[in-house]
Amino acid sequence: MKPRQTRGAVTAQDVAALAGVSRAVVSRAFSDSGSISPDTKTRVLAAAAELGYQVNFLAQGLNRQRSQLIGVVVARIGDPFRSALLEALLGAISQRGYQALVTELSDASGLETTLRRFMQYRVSGVVVTSGQPPEAIVKECVQHQIPVVGINRPPVCAAVDTVCSDNAQGAALAAAQLCDAGCQRFGWLNYQHSTWAGQQRGAAFLAALGARGVSVATHVTRLLAPQEGYEGGLAAALSLETLPDGIFCANAQLACGFLDGMRRLGKTAPRDFHLIGFDNTPQTAYEAYQLTTLDQDVATLAARALAALAARAQQPGSPARVDRVPVTLLHRRTSPRVT
């Protein structure tokens, strides 16, 4: 083969001319579809390497109504758990030979525009980790054969699968730990404008306590943080009038803030109270916190979300599924293992 001089971006037609094959043969060499002899494939790949050719997956997607892109919708990426989940998603997407098209939303109003943009790029699927997709837009994705999956989102659409941590299991583990530790009066700490997952954890915690004979009406205090995250937990602690024996928090950031707030008041766990969070973020393992917490398996959440997209692509008309991923209670200093 004699090198061919090209100008601008190298195209598949350039590779075909250098290798002495048709454009269709070049496509088959890179897509691993259709029949092509090993010698011909070797010749095509050598020509591509010589020219510096890179497959334009987006162009392929436009031709096939599919691209090698997975759309990912996130919000508050600075949150440690959401950051860890996004990292796991990016890894899972890459392992499957796709690229992530990530959009961070500051509020739900941008979700519709984002999903429409994903459709313009002919993404192979959409993962929504925040915000609730408008049903009309989801139907539009389905009409374009674009599967959508939500992570830790409410299952409200018949065409969208959901992958979430087992919030009820986690709440039951927290209730059992606090009861076995001898706690008599309980607290449930959450942000007043909680996510769906936080609401699920709270309802399950109260139900688990009730199943253990605890009077929810008289022995459980609902604590509402005035804002999200660490600052919300800190404010909730500083405004608390009566300290419960055992407190379960909707997430780790609230729990860390609450713990520091109690320290300002001269109280600490587990001497004065037991404290359990949700999300095994790096901060919870710091010596300053050593927080007992529920661990969400972000690697499994990501893997199952991608599996749900693949299954939905194969069976677009199948009933929506909810896949609950088990959680694990990690015993640390704020509520040590009961022996």
N, C-alpha and C positions, 0 to 999 in steps of 0.2 A: 504494500500500500504506500502510495506517495502522499505526504502531508498536503492538506488543502488549506490554503490561506483563507481565513474568515475574518470578517469585521463585525464588531459589536458582539452581542451575546451568541454563544455557540448554540445551534439548534439541533434537534434530532435529525433534520435533513442533512446537516453538515456531517454528522456521524455516519449516516447512511451512505453518503457519497464517498467518504473516506474508506469505509468498510466494504463498499461494493455491494450493498444490499438495499432493500427497500425500506421506506420509513416505517412500514408496519412491522418489519423484522426487528428494527431497533426498539420499537414499543414492546414487542414480545420479550426481547432480551432483558428489559428492565422491569417488566411486570411479572415475570415468571408465569405467564399465562400463554396458552397455545403451544404449538409444537415448534421447537427450534433445536437444531443439532448442537452438540457441545462445541464443535469447532467453530460454527458460525457465531455462537454466543461469545466465545473467547475473542473472536475477531472484532465483534462489535464493541465489547468492553475495552479492548485495547485501543480502538479508535477513539472511544469516548475519553479514555484516560489521556491520550495524546493531545486531544483538543481541549481538555479541561471541561468537558460537558457535565452538567448537573441536571438531573431530572427535575422538571418543573411540575411538581405534584399538584399545584393549584391549577395549572392549565389542564392537567389530566382530569382533575376533578370537574372542571367546567365542561369538558368533553363528555365525561361519564355521569354527570350530575352528582359527582362525589369528589371530595378532595381528601388528602391525607391530614386534614386538620380536625381537631376536636375543640369545640368552643367550651371555655370554662368561665363561669360567672362567679365572682367572689365579691365580698364586701369586708371592710375593716381588716385589710390584710395585715395590719400591725398587730392584731390580736394573736398571741402566741399559738393557740390551738388552730386557728384558721390558717396561719402561716405554715404550720406543720402539715395540715391536711393538703394545702396547695402543693407543697413540696412532694408529698406522696403521690398526688395526682399527676404531677409533671413527670415523675419517674415512671409511673404505670403507663402513661400515654406514650412516653418515649420507648419503653420496652416493647410496645406493640407496633413500633415502626411509624407512629404518628407524631405530629407536632401539635402543641397546645396554642390556641388563640385565646389569651387571657384578657378578660375585661373586669376591672374593679369598679363597683358601683358605690356611690356615696349615698344613694337612696333608691327606693323602688321605682321611681319615675323613669329611670334610664333603662330599665330592663327590657321594655318593649323594643326600643331602638336597638339595643344590643342583640336581641334575638333576630331581628330583621337583618342586621348586618351579618350575623352568622349565616343566615340563609343565602345572602348574596355571595358569600365565599363558598357556598356548597359544602359546609362542614359535614363530616361523617356522623357527628353526634354532638350533643350539648349536655354538659354537666352543670347543674345549678346548685351552688352551695349557699346562696343567699338570695333573698327576694322570692316572691311567688310568681311564676310565669303566668301571665294572663292567659286564660283558657283559649281565647281566640287565636293567640299567637302560637300556642302549643299545637292547636289543630292545624294551623298553617304549616308548622314544622312537620307534622305527621303527613299532611298532604304531599309534602315534598320528600317524604320518606326519610326524614331526619329524626332519629330517636332522641328522646330527652330523658334524663334521669336526675332526680334530686337527691342531695345528701343532707341528712338531718333536716328535711323539710316535710311539711304535712302532705300526706297522700290525698290530694283532692281532685285529681284529673284521671279519668279512665285510661288515658293514653300515655301516662308518665309513671315510670317505676320509681320507687323510693328505696334508698339504702340509708339506714340510720343505726346508730348505736342503740343497744337494748336499754332504753331509759328505765323501763319498769324493773328490769333485772338489777340495774345499778342502784336504784332507789331502795329496792328490797334488801340489797347487801348493806347499804348504809343504815337502814333501819335496824337490821339485825345486829350490826356492829355496835350501834349506840345503845340498844337495849341490853345486849350481853355485857356491855361495859358498866351497866348499872345506872344509866341515865333515867331520870324520872320525868323531867320536863324538857320538851324538845323545841327547837326552832328551825324554821325553813326560811333561808335567805335567798331572795331573788331580786332582779331588777324589775321595777314596776311596769316597764314596757318589754316584758320578756319575749324571747324567741319561742317558737313552738316547742323546741327541745326542752327548754327550761320549764315551760308549763307542764310538759309531760312528766318531767322528773318530780316536780312538786306534787302533782296529783297522785303519782305512784307512791311517793314517800308517805303521804297522809294515809293512803289505802293500806300500805304495808304496816304502818304503826297501828291502824285500826284493827288489822287482822291479828296483831299481837296483843290486843286487849287494851291498847292505849286510848283514852278518851281524847279524840282530836279537838273537841270543843273546849275542853278545860286544861289540857296538858300540852298543847302545841301552839306556839306563837308564830304567826306569819310576819316575817321581817322584810320590808320593802326598801331596797337601796334606791336613792334618789337619782342615780345615774349608773351607767354601765361600768364594768371593770373594777380595777383596784380602788379607784377613788370612791366608787359607790359602796364597796365593802367597808372602807375606812369610815365613811360618813355614817353608815348604818351602825357600826360599832359605837361610835362616839355619841350617837343619839339614843342608844339603847337604855331603857329604864330598868328592866329586869333581865338578868342573864340566865338563859336556859342551861340545862346540864349538857345537852348534846345538840349540836347545830349541823345541819346539812345545807350546803351551798350549791346553787345552780351551776357554778363554774369555778375554776381554780382562781381566776383573778379576783372575784368577789371574796373568796376565802382568804387569800393572802392579805387583802386590804383589811378584812375584818380582824384577822389575827394581829396585825400591826396596831389597829385601833384599840383592841383590848389591852395590848401591851402599854399603850399610853395611859390607860386607866389602871395599870398595875396588875392586870390579870393575864394569865397565860394558859395554854393548853399543853398537856391534859390535866394540869393541877386544878384549875378552876372550872374547866369545861372541856368537852370533846368537840372536835371540829373535823368535818369531812368535806372535801371539795369534789368537783367533777372536771376532768381533763388532767391528764398527767403531763402538764407542760414543764419545761426545764426548770422554771422558777420554783416549782413545788418541791423539788429535790434539794434545793439550796439548804445549807446548814441553818440559815436564818429562819427557814420555814419548816422543812421536813414534814410537809403536809400529807396526811392520810387522804387518799383521793381515788376516784374511779378512773381507770385508764381506758381511754378510747383507742382502739387499734386502727390508727389512720392508714396503715398499709393495707389492711384488709378492707376498710371502707373504700379506698381508692380502687383496689383490684375488683371488688364486687360491683362498683359503679361502672367500670369499663366492661365487665362481663354482662351487666344489665343492658348496656348500649348494644353490645354484639347480639344478645338474645333478641332484643327488640327489633333490630335490623332484620333478623331472620324471620321473626314472627310479629310483624307490625300490628296485627289485629288481636293479639292475645290479651287477656285481662291484665290490668295493672298489678304489679307485685310489690310487696313491701318486704325487704330483706333486712332483718335485724341482726346486727353484729354483736356478739357477747362482749361484755366489759369485765374488767378485773379490778377488785379492790386491793389497793396497795397500802399495806399497813406501815405507817411511819409514826413520828413522835406525837402528832396532835390527837391521835386515837390509836394507841398501840394494840396489837393483836391480843385478844382475850385468851388467857390460858386456864 
